[in-house]
Amino acid sequence: MIEPVPFWKQKTLREMSDAEWESLCDGCGRCCLNKLEYEDTGEIVWTDIRCKLLDGDSCRCTNYPNRKDFVPDCIRLTVEEVETLTWLPPTCGYRLVKEGRDLYWWHPLLSGDPDTVHAAGISVRDRTVDETDVDWDDYEDHEVAWPGEVPESARAKQKA
């Protein structure tokens, strides 16, 4: 029996329905980490400081439909944003599809389980602090590299 080709392999990001687009989000929470941009170099670095609306356990926004009301600078990922943002995590479904690559084995669209993103060590679960608990002057003390990396454990297992 021939398996149907998944939508992310047959459609461009622009061709996807809203439901397909939203399902590309793996729920890792990495894009909801605060980033610092250094004015002198333009370098963008990750912190382990999460947005105040990001639930540290589920790694989902606690008020997704109204997030811009509480976090005005929250970036809504659109095709245009995905095409231009340089800081999307290397594991991000939107980035992978844009680059013509397949999703990782732990992505819920492949695994059928939203918890595999946590089990694979991709999500921000248990690795962040809430932005309301950190003074702006201390952000530099929270710089981390892991959000921009693909852990070996996430690559190791092959899709079934």
Steps between C-alpha positions, in 0.01 A plus 500: 500500500632843408524748786353843423756781474472725806382854432831657608678305227256591224409859582700817542450702816287743298269220380417367847165545667490673837462163675797353312708809579423485870574126513858564384570645844649217704431668835864530602472859623846596372369791294340640816835545673625855536788586274754779524626694202831675540485844339868514410507166313135420426561157654191333643552271799257276683418515868333242721240763592154412376216733412267565791218332305691178433407217736830348611358148520279468192718739295187657355375856512248551778308760297586430137198672337555822699877492551565829318278675757744400774825473305485767228833399347400133465574393145222316321670254272391555143655375178674837467642476852617142449676606179689784670560411865852380562443373853242227446627186673658240271232254616207730413246337270446826310872539439543136400217515245629832365843339451347196326591267787285244679370526853683315777366171638378665820281760327137435600395480134726194464488350848129562558589603855551862616725377782777367275635854458566497875630143513750578223641793698391759247255701708583769752334299779697521829771722344362851527409781736199729470582848371310654792762349733802657327616860508583643159855573619549127564396372155861461385554258789242272338656460154489140375586321177276190522190650330703534181624142509361157413577259785645163401208325670262676263688378194578150620163329466375443151138531395313173523 
